């Protein structure tokens, strides 16, 4: 049912420039601009205090002379150094706590916006992308961006202030010694720039492989019972090892390439320190600088080169964060379900007349899979759709619900083209029971009342009784307040299906869709709910997709589909008399049941 490959989150997206990504991330920081300004002031103040210590250290050293030590002066400067160190540390702690709170706010907003955006994406997106990869972006990639915001931004700001401040201090001590950095700093910058271009694609590849690994793991865990039933554990373990190996190799290559940066830049910085020590000593011997001045200059040179070395190490984290941000922003950029027209009809009720008027459609452009579908369902009629797997039955339901729009023709509700009706209003006219049951983590009562906000307990119980599941619920430990997991593994498949049927019964919708609604129910349970289903269907326009043809014998009209076309239509009796496709399907099932009996 895929409509093309879809916009690939890892392979097909355009490669964004770092500046573009950072500008877009800035949108999340703007609401916190006053917090950022305050954090910047704290960073400036803390670093200024830290930058005074080397100067005080030099003054203390100059107070130590061959002829004697001026202890009051030395103790005076040492005391100030201790006080400034304590104040600087306290400001650094406050800054870190502030940035952690800011990061939490940004990550919360980003994840909320991303999830809200996911709920507005067309169904085609989820038909063409692994759930695990989407979850990886929603959790891991957003966390990576958040961690970068809380630590890397602070570190970059601190490093910038330290570099500028250290350079200014060194300039006041000895302008000539600064010439040492004319060679080493450009060399560090050029090397770091070169390595960043090399590392970025590797981290992009790592994010992709981790997403694929998560997607495969989610697929395997959700289907573990089937894997064991078919003794495919070893095969899936082998495939997981391949995925895991690919993700590990991508991580190793990215981190391996990044780990070269720090040691190399550190080597360049150590060379600058050696040159400062040598030339500083020569200048001291010539009387151009004091010993305390040399000591202070060396300390400032360490502070000056240290952030440059840290930035080289930080580069790996930044590239990882940028690669994660690309995936997050790409998902945010995917086009949502086409917006309703400004003059879309706000339908609040309907009679339930549905017409497919010469409808043709294909999930892939140029590949039509349903051809010239034309039929009318009168209000209150039950329309059954049968046919072999892949003939287009579920596609008709997708078109009816506007999960996809038709390529040719029109689907009309009460004579109105459904493309002119607001989607939410259109879909509110239907209740659905699907083959794939879906429960969420909550109580049984909450799951039944899912589609009807504010439903009373009496209404929930009435729906459960109609679905023949009330007694089963009462037999559970906490009755209607018993919690079930999202996977629903604590109850049987038949019970899950009955809960979804009760959910549909609670809604007062004019139209009902049953897509293989009893496929997971045993024969005895199926008989129990037949009367309830007939009561539910009374007065409603119903569309029933079923493989068990005995369950739709009472339908007002049966549409027989083959290769995307309606090849026969009529009542059960009429189709049997025609002795065509439907009769062949019916007799094949009847004969197989007799043989099985």
C-alpha positions as CSV (number, residue, x, y, z in Angstrom):
1,X,0.0,0.0,0.0
2,X,3.0,2.2,-0.3
3,X,2.7,5.3,-2.4
4,X,6.3,5.4,-3.6
5,X,9.4,5.5,-1.5
6,X,8.5,8.7,0.3
7,X,10.9,11.3,1.6
8,X,13.8,9.3,3.1
9,X,14.8,10.7,6.4
10,X,18.4,9.4,6.1
11,X,19.3,9.1,2.5
12,X,17.1,11.4,0.4
13,X,17.1,14.6,2.4
14,X,19.2,17.5,1.2
15,X,22.4,18.2,3.1
16,X,21.9,21.4,5.1
17,X,24.8,23.8,5.8
18,X,25.8,24.2,9.4
19,X,24.8,27.9,9.3
20,X,21.3,27.0,8.1
21,X,20.9,24.4,10.9
22,X,22.2,26.7,13.6
23,X,19.9,29.6,12.4
24,X,16.9,27.3,12.6
25,X,17.9,26.0,16.1
26,X,18.2,29.7,17.1
27,X,14.4,29.9,16.7
28,X,14.1,27.6,19.8
29,X,16.5,29.8,21.8
30,X,14.9,33.1,21.0
31,X,12.1,32.8,23.6
32,X,14.9,32.4,26.2
33,X,17.0,35.3,25.0
34,X,16.9,37.0,28.4
35,X,18.1,33.8,30.0
36,X,20.9,33.6,27.4
37,X,21.8,37.3,28.1
38,X,22.0,36.6,31.8
39,X,24.0,33.4,31.1
40,X,26.4,35.4,29.0
41,X,26.9,38.0,31.7
42,X,27.6,35.2,34.2
43,X,30.1,33.7,31.8
44,X,31.8,37.0,31.2
45,X,32.0,37.7,34.9
46,X,33.2,34.2,35.9
47,X,35.9,34.2,33.2
48,X,37.1,37.7,34.0
49,X,37.6,36.6,37.6
50,X,39.4,33.5,36.5
51,X,41.6,35.6,34.1
52,X,42.8,37.8,37.0
53,X,44.5,34.9,38.8
54,X,47.5,34.5,36.5
55,X,48.3,38.2,36.9
56,X,48.0,38.0,40.6
57,X,50.2,34.9,40.5
58,X,52.9,36.9,38.6
59,X,52.7,39.7,41.1
60,X,53.2,37.2,44.0
61,X,56.2,35.7,42.2
62,X,57.8,39.1,41.7
63,X,57.4,39.7,45.5
64,X,59.8,36.8,46.0
65,X,63.4,38.2,45.5
66,X,66.9,36.8,46.2
67,X,67.3,39.4,49.0
68,X,64.1,38.3,50.7
69,X,60.4,37.4,50.5
70,X,57.7,40.0,51.1
71,X,55.3,37.7,52.8
72,X,52.5,40.2,53.4
73,X,52.4,40.9,49.7
74,X,52.6,37.2,48.7
75,X,49.8,36.3,51.2
76,X,47.7,39.3,49.9
77,X,47.8,38.1,46.3
78,X,47.3,34.4,47.3
79,X,44.2,35.4,49.3
80,X,42.8,37.2,46.4
81,X,43.5,34.3,44.1
82,X,41.6,31.9,46.4
83,X,38.7,34.3,46.7
84,X,38.5,34.8,42.9
85,X,38.7,31.0,42.3
86,X,35.8,30.4,44.7
87,X,33.7,33.1,43.1
88,X,34.5,31.9,39.6
89,X,33.6,28.3,40.5
90,X,30.3,29.5,42.0
91,X,29.4,31.5,38.9
92,X,30.3,28.5,36.8
93,X,27.9,26.3,38.8
94,X,25.1,28.7,38.5
95,X,25.7,29.0,34.7
96,X,25.7,25.2,34.3
97,X,22.4,24.9,36.2
98,X,20.9,27.7,34.2
99,X,21.8,26.2,30.8
100,X,20.5,22.7,31.9
101,X,17.1,24.3,32.6
102,X,17.2,26.1,29.3
103,X,18.1,22.9,27.5
104,X,15.3,21.1,29.1
105,X,12.8,23.7,28.0
106,X,14.1,23.7,24.5
107,X,14.1,19.9,24.2
108,X,10.6,19.7,25.6
109,X,9.3,22.3,23.1
110,X,11.2,20.6,20.2
111,X,9.9,17.1,21.0
112,X,6.4,18.4,21.5
113,X,6.4,20.3,18.1
114,X,7.9,17.3,16.4
115,X,5.3,14.9,17.8
116,X,2.5,17.3,16.9
117,X,3.9,17.5,13.4
118,X,4.0,13.7,13.2
119,X,0.3,13.5,13.9
120,X,-0.4,15.8,10.9
121,X,1.7,13.9,8.4
122,X,-0.2,12.0,5.7
123,X,-0.7,8.3,6.2
124,X,1.6,7.7,3.2
125,X,4.5,8.8,5.3
126,X,3.9,6.0,7.8
127,X,3.4,3.5,5.0
128,X,6.9,4.2,3.8
129,X,9.0,4.7,6.9
130,X,10.1,2.5,9.8
131,X,8.5,3.3,13.1
132,X,11.8,2.6,14.9
133,X,13.6,5.2,12.8
134,X,10.9,7.8,13.6
135,X,11.2,7.0,17.3
136,X,15.0,7.3,17.1
137,X,14.6,10.9,15.8
138,X,12.0,11.7,18.4
139,X,14.1,10.4,21.3
140,X,17.8,10.0,20.6
141,X,18.3,12.8,18.1
142,X,16.4,15.4,20.0
143,X,18.3,14.4,23.2
144,X,21.6,14.8,21.3
145,X,20.6,18.3,20.2
146,X,19.5,19.2,23.8
147,X,22.8,17.9,25.3
148,X,24.7,20.1,22.8
149,X,22.6,23.1,23.8
150,X,23.2,22.6,27.5
151,X,27.0,22.0,27.4
152,X,28.5,22.9,24.0
153,X,27.0,26.5,23.8
154,X,28.2,27.2,27.4
155,X,31.6,25.8,26.6
156,X,31.9,27.8,23.3
157,X,30.9,31.0,25.0
158,X,33.4,30.4,27.9
159,X,36.2,29.5,25.5
160,X,35.6,32.6,23.4
161,X,35.8,34.9,26.5
162,X,38.8,33.1,27.8
163,X,40.7,33.4,24.4
164,X,39.9,37.1,24.0
165,X,40.7,37.8,27.7
166,X,43.9,35.9,27.7
167,X,45.0,37.6,24.5
168,X,44.3,41.0,26.0
169,X,46.3,40.1,29.2
170,X,49.2,38.8,27.2
171,X,49.2,41.9,25.1
172,X,49.6,44.0,28.3
173,X,52.5,41.8,29.5
174,X,54.6,41.5,26.3
175,X,53.3,42.3,22.8
176,X,56.4,40.7,21.3
177,X,55.8,37.3,22.8
178,X,52.4,37.2,21.2
179,X,54.1,36.9,17.8
180,X,54.6,33.2,18.7
181,X,50.9,32.6,18.0
182,X,51.0,34.1,14.5
183,X,52.1,30.7,13.3
184,X,50.4,28.2,15.7
185,X,46.9,29.7,15.8
186,X,46.3,29.9,12.0
187,X,47.6,26.3,11.8
188,X,45.1,25.1,14.4
189,X,42.2,26.9,12.7
190,X,43.0,25.5,9.3
191,X,43.4,22.0,10.6
192,X,40.2,22.2,12.6
193,X,38.2,23.5,9.6
194,X,39.6,20.8,7.4
195,X,38.7,18.0,9.9
196,X,35.2,19.4,10.5
197,X,34.4,18.9,6.8
198,X,35.7,15.4,6.9
199,X,33.9,14.4,10.1
200,X,30.4,15.8,9.4
201,X,29.4,13.2,6.8
202,X,30.6,10.4,9.0
203,X,28.3,11.5,11.8
204,X,25.5,11.9,9.3
205,X,26.1,8.3,8.3
206,X,26.2,7.2,12.0
207,X,22.7,8.8,12.6
208,X,21.3,7.0,9.6
209,X,22.7,3.6,10.7
210,X,21.4,4.0,14.2
211,X,18.0,4.9,12.9
212,X,17.9,1.8,10.7
213,X,19.1,-0.3,13.7
214,X,16.3,1.0,15.9
215,X,13.8,0.4,13.1
216,X,14.8,-3.2,12.8
217,X,14.9,-3.7,16.6
218,X,11.3,-2.3,16.9
219,X,10.1,-4.5,14.1
220,X,11.7,-7.6,15.6
221,X,10.5,-7.1,19.1
222,X,6.9,-6.4,18.1
223,X,6.9,-9.6,16.0
224,X,8.8,-11.8,18.5
225,X,6.0,-14.3,18.9
226,X,5.8,-14.8,15.1
227,X,9.6,-15.1,14.9
228,X,9.6,-17.9,17.5
229,X,6.6,-19.6,16.0
230,X,8.4,-19.9,12.7
231,X,11.8,-20.7,14.4
232,X,13.5,-17.7,12.8
233,X,15.4,-16.6,15.9
234,X,18.7,-17.4,14.4
235,X,17.9,-15.6,11.2
236,X,16.8,-12.5,13.0
237,X,19.8,-12.6,15.3
238,X,22.0,-12.8,12.2
239,X,20.2,-9.8,10.6
240,X,20.5,-7.9,13.8
241,X,24.2,-8.6,14.0
242,X,24.6,-7.2,10.5
243,X,22.6,-4.0,11.4
244,X,24.5,-3.7,14.7
245,X,27.8,-4.2,13.0
246,X,27.0,-1.5,10.4
247,X,25.9,1.0,13.2
248,X,29.0,0.1,15.2
249,X,31.3,0.6,12.2
250,X,29.7,3.9,11.4
251,X,30.1,5.1,15.0
252,X,33.7,3.9,15.1
253,X,34.6,5.7,11.9
254,X,33.0,8.9,13.0
255,X,34.5,8.8,16.5
256,X,37.8,7.6,15.2
257,X,38.0,10.4,12.7
258,X,37.0,12.9,15.4
259,X,39.5,11.7,18.0
260,X,42.4,12.8,15.8
261,X,41.4,16.5,16.3
262,X,42.2,16.9,20.0
263,X,45.7,15.3,20.1
264,X,46.8,17.1,16.9
265,X,45.6,20.6,18.1
266,X,47.1,19.8,21.5
267,X,50.5,19.1,19.8
268,X,50.3,22.5,18.0
269,X,49.4,24.2,21.3
270,X,52.3,22.5,23.1
271,X,54.7,23.7,20.5
272,X,53.5,27.2,21.1
273,X,54.0,26.8,24.8
274,X,57.6,25.6,24.2
275,X,58.3,28.6,22.0
276,X,56.8,31.0,24.6
277,X,58.9,29.4,27.3
278,X,62.1,29.7,25.2
279,X,61.6,33.2,24.0
280,X,60.3,34.3,27.4
281,X,63.4,33.0,29.1
282,X,65.6,34.9,26.6
283,X,63.7,38.1,27.1
284,X,64.0,37.6,30.9
285,X,67.8,37.2,30.6
286,X,67.9,40.4,28.5
287,X,65.8,42.2,31.2
288,X,62.9,42.9,28.9
289,X,60.4,41.1,31.2
290,X,60.2,40.0,34.9
291,X,60.1,36.4,36.1
292,X,56.5,37.0,37.3
293,X,55.7,38.4,33.8
294,X,57.0,35.2,32.2
295,X,55.1,33.1,34.6
296,X,51.9,35.0,34.0
297,X,52.4,35.0,30.2
298,X,52.9,31.2,30.3
299,X,49.7,30.7,32.3
300,X,47.8,33.0,30.0
301,X,49.2,31.1,27.0
302,X,47.8,27.9,28.5
303,X,44.4,29.6,29.0
304,X,44.6,30.9,25.5
305,X,45.5,27.6,23.8
306,X,43.4,25.4,26.1
307,X,40.0,26.5,24.7
308,X,41.3,26.0,21.2
309,X,42.3,22.4,22.1
310,X,38.9,21.9,23.8
311,X,37.1,23.2,20.7
312,X,38.9,20.6,18.6
313,X,37.6,17.9,21.0
314,X,34.2,19.7,21.1
315,X,34.1,19.5,17.3
316,X,33.0,15.8,17.4
317,X,30.1,16.6,19.7
318,X,29.1,19.5,17.5
319,X,29.1,17.4,14.3
320,X,27.1,14.7,16.0
321,X,24.6,17.4,17.2
322,X,24.4,19.0,13.8
323,X,23.8,15.6,12.1
324,X,21.0,14.9,14.7
325,X,19.6,18.4,14.2
326,X,19.5,17.7,10.4
327,X,17.3,14.7,11.0
328,X,15.0,16.5,13.4
329,X,14.6,19.5,11.2
330,X,14.1,17.4,8.0
331,X,11.3,15.5,9.7
332,X,9.8,18.9,10.8
333,X,10.0,20.1,7.1
334,X,8.0,17.1,5.7
335,X,4.8,18.3,4.2
336,X,1.8,17.7,6.4
337,X,-1.5,16.4,5.2
338,X,-2.9,18.9,2.7
339,X,-4.8,21.6,4.5
340,X,-8.5,21.9,4.0
341,X,-9.7,24.7,1.7
342,X,-10.7,27.9,3.6
343,X,-14.3,27.3,2.4
344,X,-14.3,23.6,3.4
345,X,-17.7,22.4,4.6
346,X,-18.1,22.1,8.4
347,X,-20.3,19.0,8.3
348,X,-21.9,18.2,11.7
349,X,-24.2,15.4,10.6
350,X,-25.1,13.4,7.6
351,X,-27.7,11.0,6.2
352,X,-25.1,8.4,5.3
353,X,-25.4,8.2,1.5
354,X,-22.1,7.4,-0.1
355,X,-21.3,7.3,-3.8
356,X,-18.1,6.3,-5.6
357,X,-18.3,8.1,-8.9
358,X,-16.0,6.5,-11.5
359,X,-13.1,6.5,-9.0
360,X,-9.6,5.5,-10.1
361,X,-6.5,5.6,-7.8
362,X,-2.9,4.4,-7.4
363,X,-0.4,4.7,-4.6
364,X,2.4,5.2,-7.1
365,X,2.1,7.9,-9.8
366,X,1.2,6.3,-13.1
367,X,0.3,2.9,-11.5
368,X,-3.4,2.7,-11.0
369,X,-4.6,-0.1,-8.7
370,X,-8.3,0.6,-8.5
371,X,-10.1,1.3,-11.8
372,X,-13.4,3.1,-12.5
373,X,-15.2,2.2,-9.2
374,X,-18.8,3.2,-9.4
375,X,-21.5,2.3,-6.8
376,X,-23.9,4.0,-4.4
377,X,-24.6,3.1,-0.7
378,X,-28.0,4.3,0.4
379,X,-28.4,5.5,4.0
380,X,-28.7,2.5,6.4
381,X,-27.4,0.0,3.8
382,X,-24.7,-2.6,4.5
383,X,-22.2,-2.8,1.7
384,X,-19.8,-5.8,1.8
385,X,-16.6,-5.7,-0.1
386,X,-15.0,-9.1,-0.9
387,X,-12.2,-10.4,-3.1
388,X,-8.8,-11.9,-3.0
389,X,-6.0,-10.3,-1.1
390,X,-4.6,-7.2,-2.9
391,X,-7.7,-6.6,-5.0
392,X,-8.2,-3.1,-3.5
393,X,-10.7,-3.6,-0.7
394,X,-8.9,-1.7,1.9
395,X,-7.9,1.0,-0.6
396,X,-11.6,1.9,-1.0
397,X,-11.8,2.5,2.8
398,X,-8.6,4.6,2.6
399,X,-10.3,6.8,-0.1
400,X,-13.5,6.9,1.8
401,X,-11.8,8.2,5.0
402,X,-9.6,10.6,2.9
403,X,-6.3,9.0,4.0
404,X,-5.6,9.4,0.3
405,X,-7.4,11.5,-2.3
406,X,-8.7,9.9,-5.5
407,X,-6.7,10.4,-8.8
408,X,-9.8,10.4,-11.0
409,X,-13.5,10.6,-10.3
410,X,-15.0,11.6,-6.9
411,X,-16.2,10.1,-3.6
412,X,-19.4,11.8,-2.4
413,X,-21.2,11.9,1.0
414,X,-24.8,13.0,0.8
415,X,-24.1,14.3,-2.7
416,X,-21.1,16.4,-1.6
417,X,-17.6,15.7,-2.8
418,X,-15.7,14.7,0.3
419,X,-12.6,16.7,-0.8
420,X,-14.7,19.8,0.0
421,X,-15.5,18.6,3.6
422,X,-13.2,19.3,6.5
423,X,-11.2,16.1,7.2
424,X,-11.9,16.0,10.9
425,X,-15.6,16.5,10.3
426,X,-15.7,13.9,7.6
427,X,-13.9,11.3,9.8
428,X,-16.1,12.0,12.8
429,X,-19.0,10.6,10.8
430,X,-17.4,7.1,10.9
431,X,-16.6,4.6,13.6
432,X,-14.1,1.9,12.7
433,X,-13.2,-1.6,13.7
434,X,-10.0,-2.7,12.0
435,X,-8.2,-6.0,11.6
436,X,-5.1,-4.7,13.4
437,X,-6.4,-4.0,16.9
438,X,-4.9,-1.0,18.7
439,X,-5.0,-0.4,22.5
440,X,-3.0,2.1,24.4
441,X,-1.5,1.9,27.9
442,X,-4.4,2.7,30.2
443,X,-7.5,1.2,31.8
444,X,-10.1,-0.9,30.0
445,X,-12.6,1.9,30.5
446,X,-10.3,4.5,29.0
447,X,-9.7,2.3,26.0
448,X,-13.4,1.8,25.3
449,X,-14.1,5.5,25.8
450,X,-11.2,6.5,23.5
451,X,-13.3,8.0,20.7
452,X,-16.0,9.7,22.9
453,X,-14.6,12.3,25.3
454,X,-16.5,12.6,28.5
455,X,-18.3,9.2,28.2
456,X,-19.9,8.1,31.4
457,X,-19.2,4.8,33.1
458,X,-22.8,3.7,32.4
459,X,-22.3,4.4,28.7
460,X,-19.1,2.5,28.7
461,X,-20.7,-0.5,30.4
462,X,-23.6,-0.5,28.0
463,X,-21.2,-0.6,25.0
464,X,-19.3,-3.4,26.7
465,X,-22.5,-5.4,27.2
466,X,-23.5,-4.9,23.6
467,X,-20.1,-6.2,22.5
468,X,-20.5,-9.3,24.8
469,X,-17.4,-8.4,26.8
470,X,-18.9,-7.1,30.0
471,X,-18.6,-10.4,31.9
472,X,-15.0,-10.9,30.8
473,X,-14.1,-7.4,32.1
474,X,-15.8,-8.1,35.5
475,X,-13.7,-11.3,35.8
476,X,-10.5,-9.2,35.6
477,X,-8.7,-8.1,38.8
478,X,-10.0,-4.5,38.8
479,X,-12.8,-4.7,36.4
480,X,-13.1,-1.7,34.1
481,X,-10.2,-0.1,36.0
482,X,-7.8,-2.9,35.0
483,X,-4.8,-1.5,33.1
484,X,-3.7,-3.0,29.8
485,X,-0.5,-2.3,28.0
486,X,-0.2,-0.7,24.6
487,X,0.6,-4.1,23.1
488,X,-2.3,-5.7,24.8
489,X,-0.3,-8.8,25.6
490,X,-2.1,-9.3,28.9
491,X,-5.4,-10.2,27.1
492,X,-6.2,-12.4,24.1
493,X,-6.5,-11.2,20.5
494,X,-10.2,-12.0,20.5
495,X,-10.6,-9.9,23.7
496,X,-8.7,-7.0,22.2
497,X,-10.9,-7.2,19.1
498,X,-14.0,-7.2,21.3
499,X,-12.7,-4.1,23.1
500,X,-12.3,-2.3,19.8
501,X,-15.8,-3.3,18.9
502,X,-17.1,-1.9,22.1
503,X,-15.2,1.3,21.4
504,X,-17.0,1.6,18.0
505,X,-20.4,0.8,19.7
506,X,-19.9,3.8,22.1
507,X,-19.8,6.2,19.2
508,X,-23.0,7.6,17.7
509,X,-21.6,7.8,14.1
510,X,-23.9,7.5,11.1
511,X,-21.4,5.2,9.3
512,X,-19.5,2.2,10.3
513,X,-16.4,0.5,8.8
514,X,-15.6,-3.1,9.6
515,X,-12.3,-4.2,8.1
516,X,-11.9,-7.9,8.8
517,X,-13.5,-7.1,12.2
518,X,-13.9,-10.7,13.3
519,X,-10.7,-12.1,11.9
520,X,-9.1,-12.5,15.3
521,X,-12.2,-14.0,16.9
522,X,-12.9,-17.7,17.3
523,X,-16.1,-19.2,15.9
524,X,-17.9,-19.3,19.2
525,X,-17.0,-15.7,20.1
526,X,-18.0,-14.7,16.6
527,X,-21.5,-16.1,17.0
528,X,-21.8,-14.3,20.3
529,X,-21.1,-10.9,18.8
530,X,-23.1,-11.4,15.6
531,X,-26.3,-10.2,17.3
532,X,-24.5,-7.2,18.8
533,X,-23.0,-6.4,15.5
534,X,-26.4,-6.4,13.8
535,X,-27.7,-4.1,16.5
536,X,-24.8,-1.8,16.0
537,X,-25.2,-1.8,12.2
538,X,-29.0,-1.1,12.3
539,X,-29.8,2.4,10.9
540,X,-26.2,3.0,9.9
541,X,-24.5,2.9,6.5
542,X,-22.0,0.1,6.9
543,X,-18.9,-1.0,4.9
544,X,-17.8,-4.5,5.7
545,X,-14.6,-6.1,4.5
546,X,-14.6,-9.8,5.2
547,X,-12.9,-13.0,4.2
548,X,-15.5,-15.2,5.9
549,X,-18.3,-14.8,3.4
550,X,-20.8,-16.4,5.7
551,X,-20.6,-13.3,7.9
552,X,-21.9,-11.0,5.1
553,X,-24.7,-13.1,3.7
554,X,-27.2,-10.6,5.0
555,X,-25.6,-7.5,3.4
556,X,-27.8,-5.3,1.2
557,X,-25.2,-5.3,-1.5
558,X,-22.0,-7.3,-2.0
559,X,-19.2,-5.8,-4.2
560,X,-16.9,-8.4,-5.6
561,X,-13.5,-7.0,-6.5
562,X,-10.8,-8.5,-8.7
563,X,-7.6,-6.7,-9.7
564,X,-8.9,-3.3,-8.7
565,X,-12.3,-3.5,-10.4
566,X,-15.8,-4.4,-9.4
567,X,-16.5,-7.5,-11.4
568,X,-19.8,-8.4,-9.7
569,X,-22.3,-6.8,-7.3
570,X,-25.7,-7.9,-5.8
571,X,-27.1,-9.7,-2.9
572,X,-25.8,-13.0,-1.6
573,X,-28.5,-14.9,-3.3
574,X,-28.2,-13.0,-6.5
575,X,-24.5,-13.6,-6.7
576,X,-24.8,-17.3,-6.0
577,X,-27.3,-17.6,-8.8
578,X,-24.9,-15.9,-11.2
579,X,-22.4,-18.7,-10.5
580,X,-19.5,-16.3,-11.1
581,X,-16.5,-15.1,-9.0
582,X,-18.4,-14.8,-5.8
583,X,-20.0,-18.2,-6.1
584,X,-16.6,-19.7,-6.7
585,X,-15.2,-18.0,-3.5
586,X,-18.2,-19.0,-1.4
587,X,-18.1,-22.6,-2.5
588,X,-14.4,-22.8,-2.0
589,X,-14.8,-21.7,1.6
590,X,-17.9,-23.8,2.2
591,X,-16.2,-26.9,0.8
592,X,-13.0,-26.3,2.9
593,X,-15.1,-25.9,6.1
594,X,-17.0,-29.2,5.3
595,X,-13.7,-31.0,4.7
596,X,-12.2,-29.6,7.9
597,X,-15.3,-30.7,9.8
